[in-house]
Amino acid sequence: MTMHLTKLLLLPMLGLAACATTENTDMPEFDRLKQLSEEAPQAPQVPFEAEYHGRTLTDHYHWLKDEDYPEVNDAPILDYLNAENAYYQTFLEPHRGLVNTVFEEFKGRTDEQETSVPYVDNGYEYQWFYRPGEEYRTRSRKHLETGEEAVFLDETALAEGHDYFVLGGWEISPNNRYLAYSFDTAGDERYQVRVKDLQTGNYLDDTLEDVQGGITFSADGNSLVYALLEQDKWLAKNIKVHKIGTPQNADTTLYHEQDDGFFIDFGKTSSKEFMIIASSQGEVQETYVLPADLSSDPLLMVSREAGFTHSVDHAHGYFYILANDTHKNFRLAKVSDTAPAHVNWQTLQEGSDDVYLLSIQTFNDFMAIKSRDLGLEKIHVQGYSGGHTEVRFPETVFAASIGVNPEFKQSHLRINYESMITPETVFDYDLKANTLTSRKVQKIPSGYDKSMYETERVMITARDGAQVPVSLVYKKGLKKDGSQPMWLYGYGAYSATITPNFSTGRLSALDRGFVYAIAHVRGGSMMGYNWYLDGKLEHRANTFNDFVDVARGLIAAGYTSAGNISASGRSAGGELMGAVTIQAPELWRSVNLGVPFVDVLNTMLDATLPLTPPEWKEWGNPIESVEDYDLIASYSPYDNIAEVEYPPMFVSGGLNDPRVTYWEPAKWTARMRELKTDDNLLVMRINMGAGHFSNSGRYGRLKDYAEEYAFMFLAHGITE
């Protein structure tokens, strides 16, 4: 496994004012979703003030953060959240027919007996499948010599009795004796680990608590490596070694991180000879290596003082590294595994302004590298003695990734492929013949005709001259007269890129006449690593301005019209939604803020939150810096709500969410209800038993999506 850390959860000065200022712009003349006849919940205002750098921060909804968090037992808080949920259900009730229609459309496109393409690992062929009507996968394996096949992990059985269930990591020991897996039944991402003896079929007494999620066996199969979360916060500072058959309190520490501002992670190399330990904060990463049998202590490869990020894999006595130390778009280097210090690295491929190197996986005879060339994805394979071949795909704009390839000595490369009109496809690439063989194409039982849809990539000029790529899909026959409704999606943080992927759910919008668009705004890395840097810290307003400018550019091109666009984003994309709602409320027919990071200033001022110190490199540290305080205050969506008209809004969150805490959507909703001058509908759905990723089962998620789609359709006057 390649060890590559990427954290997702996530301003030119002239741009700051543009971001934070809401003018009294007339809203376009559309029938809009209105508040219900039943009075909307009103959160009480409790005076709260704090002083920072001579500035007074006033926050009358500060009380919505439970003082005992992560426990939430405060009755007034729960009363308010329950009142908002009740109001949401009141809105939903007369529209159950539409919600059910959309849900049945989703379900009709779901292969209820979906099966994965088998893959081979350590003498067994592995596969997962769904049984009809079940929410979760079942995993089985077949012995390559005897043909004996058995289920080793039944997620549906494990989920029984739980309202929420997510499988974290799982692994079978190198000696094929033990299965270890982690799982979460609350949505708080504090995983438990169980170990099963596959020879006897019995569970061992070994139970690990407060695990970050990922697990891996030592080379001898007798120990498990995991990251232990702190008791009082969602932060791992220790990587532990658990010897099978011993209690958790006897586990030893493999690595300890002293700085609360760094995330720790670990994994094995593809050769399975080494383990990599990495500690990262934003653009900085410190890396250690050690033998996979844990026979020696971790050896420093790159210190955090070097000040760059990288990914590492291993083959034939060398580590192969993608690093942005000499070029922001990363170079390819190698170094002997006996002397892996940064000073010894040898460059194999220099960094390039046009080619952004994204990931690497090593194999016995070749390595595979994924890159993005001027925003278009590429996969290359190359030998260790030189020479490389580009894998040729059938479309120009697509999403492709290196798939499940656990066998170091395999002779093919498995690739996942899709586009906005091409369903998910699994290819095996034959290196010798330079050909792709399709192993699986996503089945859509209710039918799908690719020829009915069209996709394109366009470039929109932002206000500062930057060319922002936009991926579009719509039904053929589009008339660019501005009459079509549009659904515009964005994220724009942590360098994460929203790829032009396929979605069966999205067909429900396209078939109702929507144009769907992804604005690849700065803060992501669609156009390279500098695209990310141009959307963070003092450049944060570029992200918001790009989204608004994309909307206006698409309006000018006739794809849609002002006030006929529904915008949506999740997490840091929810922050984007808050900012663009404030900057240009007249553009949106509705806005969907999913688990939105909208209370940026208060969150970055609260060092007791486990994700705040690591995030200062992304947003700034307003505790230490008055410049950072003023910067964040200028755009933090919650702090910039004004007494003007806003479009209808759908807001969601999870009570147990450790990434974007429940009070962020709650405070946004409360303050928006207080200040907005319109009577447009504002609803909030707080899942009281889940976290950042909503419902866990495949049908539960579809029900959530159906409600959100229905809200958007109703906002556009579509009732069926």
Protein Blocks (a to p, Z undefined) as FASTA:
>chain_A
ZZddddfklopfklmmmmmpccdddcdddddddddfbdcdddddddddddeehiacddfk
lmmpcfklcbdfbfklmmmmmmmmmmmmmmmmmmmmmmmmmmmmmmmmpcfkbccdddde
ehiacdddddehiabdcdddddfklopacdfbdfklmmgopabdcdfbdcddfklmaccd
dddfelnopacdddddfknopacfbdcehifkiacddfkopaccdddddfkbccdfbdcd
ddehiafklpccfbdcfblkbccdddddfklmaccddddehjbccdddddfklpaccddf
bdfklopacddddeehiacdddfklbmnopaddddfklmcfklpccfbdcdfklccfbdc
ddfkbccddddeehiacdddddfkgcjdddddfbfbdcddddddfbfkbcbdcdddddfk
lccddddddfklopacdfbdcddfkopafklpccdddddddfkopacdddddddehiace
hpaccddddehighiacdddddfklmmmmmnopacdddddehiamnojklmmmmgcjlmm
mmmmmmmmmmmmmmmnopacehiaccddehjlmmmmmmmmmmmmmlpmbdcdehiafblm
lmmmmmkbmklmmmmmmnopfklpmklmmmmmmmomklmcccdddddddddddfklmkbg
fklmmmmmmmmmmmpmbfcdcdddddfkbcfkopfbfklmmmmmmmmmmmmmmmnopaZZ
